[in-house]
Amino acid sequence: MKMKTKLKLTAVFEEAEEGGFIGFVEELPGVNTQGETLDETKANLIEALNLVLETQRQLSEKEIGNKKIIRESLELA
């Protein structure tokens, strides 16, 4: 039986001077957000990550067009 490997990313949260929190994913530039509470900021960060990944998928699909390609899943340790 093959075990699935989980990708672990680092979420960084900082208290904002004007109140609330800012958050970003250390490994992925452009994935950042803010929120009134830490829980809200965490939820917003997950949403931002999903949006960035989906946008990248769509851009890639558009660029690939009708080219013959090989697609494989990557497993990260």
C-alpha positions in Angstrom: 0.0 0.0 0.0 1.4 3.4 -1.0 1.4 6.1 1.7 0.5 9.6 0.7 3.1 12.3 1.6 1.8 15.6 2.9 3.3 18.8 1.8 3.9 21.0 4.9 4.1 24.8 4.4 5.0 27.4 7.0 2.3 30.0 7.9 3.7 33.1 9.5 1.4 35.4 11.5 2.2 38.9 12.9 0.2 41.3 14.9 -0.6 44.4 12.7 0.1 47.8 14.2 -3.4 49.0 13.3 -4.9 45.9 15.0 -5.6 42.4 13.8 -3.1 40.1 12.1 -1.3 39.7 8.9 -0.3 36.3 7.6 1.8 34.8 4.8 3.1 31.5 3.6 6.9 31.5 3.9 7.6 29.2 1.0 5.2 30.8 -1.6 5.6 34.5 -2.4 2.2 36.2 -3.0 0.2 34.1 -0.6 -0.7 36.6 2.1 -3.7 38.0 3.9 -5.0 39.8 7.0 -7.8 39.4 9.5 -9.3 40.8 12.7 -8.4 37.6 14.7 -5.8 34.9 14.4 -8.5 32.3 13.5 -9.9 34.6 10.8 -6.4 35.3 9.4 -5.6 31.5 9.3 -8.9 30.8 7.4 -8.2 33.7 5.0 -4.6 32.4 4.4 -5.9 28.9 3.5 -8.4 30.6 1.1 -5.6 32.8 -0.4 -3.4 29.7 -0.9 -6.2 27.8 -2.7 -6.9 30.8 -4.9 -3.2 31.2 -5.9 -2.9 27.5 -6.7 -6.1 27.5 -8.8 -5.0 30.6 -10.6 -1.6 29.1 -11.4 -3.3 25.9 -12.7 -5.6 28.0 -15.0 -2.6 30.0 -16.3 -0.6 26.8 -16.9 -3.6 25.2 -18.8 -3.8 28.3 -21.0 -0.1 28.3 -21.7 0.0 24.6 -22.4 -2.9 24.8 -24.9 -2.8 21.8 -27.2 0.8 20.8 -26.7 1.6 17.2 -26.0 2.6 17.0 -22.4 3.3 14.5 -19.6 1.6 15.2 -16.3 2.8 13.5 -13.1 2.1 14.1 -9.4 5.0 15.0 -7.2 5.6 13.6 -3.8 7.6 15.7 -1.4 9.3 14.5 1.7 
